Amino acid sequence: MTTLATPIRNSRIQLSLGQIFWRELGQGLTLVFLHGNWQTSDQWLAVIQALGHEFHCLAPDLLGCGESDRPKLNYSIATQVECLSDYLDALHLRQVYLIGHSMGAWIATSYALKYPERVHGLVLVSPEGVPSRIDDRWRLERWLVGQPPLLYWILCLVQPIAKLLKRQEGIHNLLVRRQQLQRSPVACRILFRRRPQEIMADYLHTRLNHLKLPVLLLQGGRDVKEVSSMATTYASLLPNVTVEHMLQSDSSELPETAAEAFAREVRLFVMSSLQR
């Protein structure tokens, strides 16, 4: 007899900064999943299905993303931490594990630094939030979503010529990337559409050594240079970190393409942290 998977519940709650949408499954220890730069809570669906029979799993759409409200705010990591705090308070969740990908990992770590007594542990994948060794890392993205959209106009003009020359793949990829960025205006704002001083104020490299909580840092075997560089910075500064390499994947793809392996790492981390 086949056992049907428990359906994931979709919920909404009104907070002071706006309405938050989230997905939820299971009971027990609470795991809160924070999505990455260009994703929504959909990123975690397969992982939640794998863990929902053991843990209480919640995956919110960050404020300004997905099905959550998009209020007109000066978005920052600090804003997202404030919203996350209000969200957990509203659900009466006093202690949780936070699992974050890229921007979500940056928010999770910032929250843990501000409220360490409310976090059992962190699982971080491709964490943003420290200086990159790549100079002007987001230059192309700034051009793609800039106003006026000069690069977009140029790409549209040269696309017919590139097609004749059978060189249209590069143009097509840039146009697809622009569409992806346009769907994530809050991520664009936090990552590269603020003043450098505002971004630097949210950086964590001078504070990571103060975080005593257990941290699991997952790295992929095919990570691009800037992702690997930032993960290395986290690993070198966090005093209580375990680094695991998942060689078959790029860490940007881990939650979706290696959900069972990812869930297994989370499960082992939570169980080991409870025994400390």
N, C-alpha and C positions, 0 to 999 in steps of 0.2 A: 504494500500500500504506500503510495507516494505522499509525503508530508508537504503540504503547501507552505511556501514562505510567508511569514507574517508581513502584512502590508506596512509600508512606511507611512507614518502619519504626517500630514502637512498642517502647520499651524501658523498663526499670526498673533502678534501682540503689539499694542501701542505703547511706545516709550516716549520720553520727553523729547528726544531728537527725531522721532519718526517711527513708523510701523516696521517691525522686523518679521520676516518670513523665515521659517525653519522647517527642517525635516527631522523626524524623531522616530526612534525604534528602541524597544527593549527596556530592561529594568536593571537595577544594581548600581555599581560604580558608574559615575557619569563621565563620559568622554565627549568633549566638545570639539568639533572639526571645523577649522577655519580655512576657507578656500583660498586659492592663489590669485595671482594678478589678473588674469584674463578669464577666470572661471566663475562659477556660482556653486551653490551647495550640491548641484548635480555631480560635481567632481567626486563626491564621497559616497555616492549611492551604493556602489558595489562593495565598498569597504564596510559600510554600515550594515548591509545585508549579511556580511561575513561575521560581524561582531555582535549584532543585535540580540542574539540568543544568550549572550553572556553579560553584556553591559548595557547601560542606558546611554544611547548614542544620540547626539544632537548635532545638526549641521545647519547653521543659519546662513542666509545670504547676508553678507556684510552690508552695513548702511550704505545706500547709494548703488547697490549691486543687485542683479537678479530681480526677484520679486519683492524685495524690501523697498521702502520709500526712498526717494531721491531728493531730500530737502536741499535747498540752496544754502550750503554751508561752506566754510573755509576748511575743506577736508584735510585731515592729517592723521598720522598714526595715533596721536593723543585723542583725537575725536573718536576714532574707532575703539580705543581702549575704554573711553568713557561710556560709549554705547554698549560695549560688551559687558561692562560692569553693571549697567542698568538692566541689561537683559538677564544676566545671571541672578541679580537681586530679585527681579520680578518673578522668576521661576523658583525662588527660594533655594538656589543651589549654592551652598556655602563652600564646598571644596570639589574641584573637578580636575581631570586631566585635560590638557589642551594639546590638540594635534593640529599643526599649521603647515601650510604649503606656501612658499615664497612670501608674498605680502602677508598672508595669514600667519606664517611663522614669525614675521616681524611683529605683528600685533600680539600674538600669543606670548612672545618673550617680553614685550613691553608691559603687558598686563601682569605677568609673573614678577617682574621687577617691582612693579608698583604695589601688587597685592600678593606677596609670596605666601602668606598664610592661607590663601584661598586656592592654591594650586598644589596638587599632589606631585605632578611631574609634567614634562613637556616632551612631545615628539615633533621634531622639526625636519622639514624636507625643503631643499633649495632655499634656505632662509635669505630674505632680503634684510636690509637694515644696518649694514656696515659698508664703509667705503669700498668700492671696487677698484681693482688694479687696472681696469680698462678705462683709459681716459675718455671722458665724454661718452659714456656707455650708451646713452639713450639718444644720441644725435639723430639717427635715422628716424626713430619714432617721433621725435619732436617735429621733424620736417613733414612726416606723413600726416600728422594731425594739426599742423600749424595753420594759422589764419593770417593772411589769406592762404588757401591751400595750393601754393605754387608748385610743390613737387607733384601733387595729384594732377594738376593741369598738364604738367610736362609729361607725366606717365600716360595720360589719356591721348596726348598729341602724338607720342612716339609709338603707341601700341600698334596702330595699323602697319607702320613700317617694320616694327619688330616681327609682326606676324608674317609679313612677306619674306623676311629674312630667316624665318623659323627660329627666332630668338625671343619668342613671346613668353616663355616660361618665367623668366626673371621678373618681367613686368607684371605678369599675372600674380606671382607670389607677393609682390609688394602691394598690389591692390587688395589682395585677400588680407594681408597683414593690417592694412589701413582699416578695413571693415572690422577686424577683430578689436583694434584699438578703439574705434568709435563706439563699440558696444560696451566698453569698460572705461567711461570717462573718469570715474573716481580713482581707479588704479592709475590712469595716466596722470591725474593731478597729483596724487601722493608720490609717485615714483619720479616724475620729471617735469611736471608743469607747475611747480612752485619755485619760489626764489631759493637759490642754493642754501641760504642761511636757514630757511624753514626746514628744508630736508635734513640738513646737518643737525638741527636741534632734535630731530627724532632718531638720529643714529645711536646705536647701542654699544659701539666698540669700547667706549670708556667706562661702561657700566657692567658688562657681561661678567666680569670677575667677581661681582657682588652676588651673583645668582647661585645659591647653594643647592637648589632643588635638583633632583635627578633629571637628566636630559638625554634623550635618545636622538642622535643625529643620523638620518638616513641619507646616504649618497648613492647615486647611480654610477654605473660603470662607464657610461658614455656622456657624462655631463660636459657641457660647454665650459670654456675656460673661466668666464666670469662667475658662473654658478659654483664651480669647484673652488674658486678663489675665496668667495664669501663663506662657503661652508668651512673651509680651512681656517678662516679667521675665527668663526664661532668655536670650532673645535679647540683652537689654541688658547682661547680666553675663558671658556666655561670651566669652572673647577670640578664639576661633577658630571661629565659628559661621557657617553658611550657612543662610539662611531661604528656604524654597520654599513658595509658596502653591498649593494644589491647589483651584482655585476651585469645582469642580463638587461638592465633597463637604464634609460635616461631618467634622472630623478624628476624631471618635469612631467613624465608620463606615469610615474609609479602608482598613484592612487587608482588611475583608470585601467592601466594595462597589466598591472601586477597586483590586483586587489587582494587575492588570497595570501600572497607572500607578504604584502604590506600589513594585512590584518594579523598575520602570525607574529610579525615583529612587534606590533603594538601590544598584542596579548602577552608576549614574553616579557616585554618591558614593564607592563603594569603589574604582572605577577611578581617579578623580581623586586620592584620598588616596594611592594607590600611586605616583603620579607626582610627589608633592611631595618 
